Amino acid sequence: MALTAIANAQTTWSTNGTHINNANSGNVGIGTNIPGYKSDLVTTAYSDGLRLKQTGSGAVGVHLWNATTNGRSWGMFSLGAGDALGAGNFAIYDVSSNINRFFISGGMGTIPAGYIGIGTGAPGYKLDVQSAVMNDGINITQTTAHSAALHLSNNTA
């Protein structure tokens, strides 16, 4: 019976050069025998899951692409030495508009560690929000009876 299962599994996979694919319309599970999604990875181990590793100088990333009307294509990247934004950094990139939407510096290049850029891949401050749209910026809204606040302080002696 096990040999039949193996033979059936082998017939559902096809190769095309160095690529392998499966035209099965069902779900694929790792760590589960009842996958609820096209790709379903289930683990109970602490700090375990999916690992993507880049061994070259480029970025490793996850691409999210919604191909429906008005859908967008996004990428989340851990950047490498071969990237223009520098090694050790993290970026969320709007592929559809060719714009970095969110950037966190890992401190490996000229940008200090922990600097965050919104609308820029080169933040010059701990939080750097850039926009070319008039009257665009940061909005703080309180949705209860209390006051909204932005606190700025200098704790030097």
Secondary structure by P-SEA (a helix, b strand, c coil): caaaaaaaaaaaccccccbbbbcccbbbbcccccccccbbbbbccccccbbbbbcccbbbbbbbbbcccccbbbbbbbccccccccccbbbbcccccccccbbbbcccccccccbbbcccccccccbbbbbccccccbbbbbcccbbbbbbbbbccc
